[in-house]
Amino acid sequence: MPKTKEKEEIVEVNTGVAAPVESNLEFKIEPSDINIPYFAIKSALSQYDAGELGDLVVDKTHVIAKGGEPIEISIIKMIKGWEEDVKFGNPKERVYSLEARDELASRSPNDLKEFAEITIAVEKPEDGDDAAYPFPIGDKFYTIGVLTVKNYALVNTYKRVCTLAAFNPKMALGDKKWKLTVNHVQGKNNDWWQPELAVTQEDSPQAITDFVASFNS
């Protein structure tokens, strides 16, 4: 009769000594684990102290650009959505797909309007505050944040990028540097500050394009 191999029983013993952590340990990062701050444009209604009217402020704390002064940025990600058109300060629901838009439109008493969230990276200038540019990419440090745009700002940012992409299908999102300017606009009855994007002829650093590809994968 052939011998059968006995199954070994593995017993874990707690010695009280932590096992060494591998330096190349990998773990899965869920989207909900990532906390990217938001950009805001300082207005008379802003409820934070940083900056002056028209300034681009990240995390309500650090001024990244003065109103009217252009800065170079790289685009990390863009996403389009729809939101209920309600009075300022009232709660509203946002959705991010055509199916969800149609479902919201079928039950909401309010009209819906487009908006977009653009995640951008700004390289730290020589005199930049370390606290404002905490994200290392390659051998540079950046501030990264999400800029929410709607109305004319949507046309002058998100839709400009989409239009360029339509004519350059082989160009990836982060390939080119863009110039971001927060401009003062004088309307018939009021005035406001709004962001505008213009593409430059300068390529983004390879570290940025690699990061964009990884971030969106």
Order of alpha helices (4+ residues) and beta strands (2+ residues): beta-beta-beta-beta-beta-alpha-beta-beta-beta-alpha-alpha-beta-beta-alpha
